[in-house]
Amino acid sequence: MIPVDMEFQELVMEYLKEMPGRVASLRNAFDSHDMPALQRLAHQLKGSAGLYGFPKLGDFAAHLEEQVRAQAPRGRVEDALFAVLESCASTCEHLPSTNSIGMSSC
């Protein structure tokens, strides 16, 4: 992530606080075989990850969206989902546990 002003950093921290909910929604959509929801969630994550400075996560989300849209076999969709989930965890893992105003990152 590139250096940015405090207001933007606060927005990023809020985005990261919401990551567990995004992960749960992705998993739930996959587990319930709700491919339209999974595609929509992947699309939203693709855009928001790029906006908040996490292009690698956005790339994984784009791949997941493509796999779902192409009606790829469930195993390939699951692999793409796993890559997104790992990237979500990695994104949170490499950030400090709290920022300068004491907010937890994930």
LINDASUL-V726925 format. One record per residue. N is the residue number from 1. SS is DSSP state (alpha for helix, beta for strand, coil for the rest). D_CENTER is the distance of its C-alpha to the mean C-alpha in whole Angstrom. Layout:
BEGIN
N|SS|D_CENTER, N|SS|D_CENTER
END
This chain:
BEGIN
1|coil|15, 2|coil|18, 3|coil|21, 4|coil|20, 5|coil|22, 6|alpha|22, 7|alpha|21, 8|alpha|18, 9|alpha|17, 10|alpha|18, 11|alpha|15, 12|alpha|12, 13|alpha|13, 14|alpha|13, 15|alpha|10, 16|alpha|9, 17|alpha|11, 18|coil|10, 19|alpha|7, 20|alpha|9, 21|alpha|10, 22|alpha|7, 23|alpha|7, 24|alpha|11, 25|alpha|11, 26|alpha|9, 27|alpha|12, 28|alpha|14, 29|alpha|14, 30|alpha|15, 31|alpha|17, 32|coil|19, 33|coil|19, 34|coil|18, 35|alpha|17, 36|alpha|17, 37|alpha|15, 38|alpha|12, 39|alpha|13, 40|alpha|12, 41|alpha|9, 42|alpha|8, 43|alpha|10, 44|alpha|9, 45|alpha|5, 46|alpha|7, 47|alpha|10, 48|alpha|8, 49|alpha|6, 50|alpha|10, 51|alpha|12, 52|coil|11, 53|coil|12, 54|coil|9, 55|alpha|10, 56|alpha|10, 57|alpha|6, 58|alpha|7, 59|alpha|10, 60|alpha|8, 61|alpha|7, 62|alpha|10, 63|alpha|12, 64|alpha|11, 65|alpha|12, 66|alpha|15, 67|alpha|16, 68|alpha|16, 69|alpha|18, 70|coil|20, 71|coil|21, 72|coil|20, 73|coil|22, 74|alpha|20, 75|alpha|20, 76|alpha|18, 77|alpha|15, 78|alpha|15, 79|alpha|15, 80|alpha|12, 81|alpha|10, 82|alpha|11, 83|alpha|10, 84|alpha|6, 85|alpha|7, 86|alpha|9, 87|alpha|7, 88|alpha|5, 89|alpha|9, 90|alpha|10, 91|alpha|9, 92|alpha|10, 93|alpha|13, 94|coil|14, 95|coil|15, 96|coil|18, 97|coil|18, 98|beta|20, 99|coil|20, 100|coil|24, 101|coil|24, 102|coil|23, 103|coil|19, 104|beta|17, 105|coil|14, 106|coil|12
END
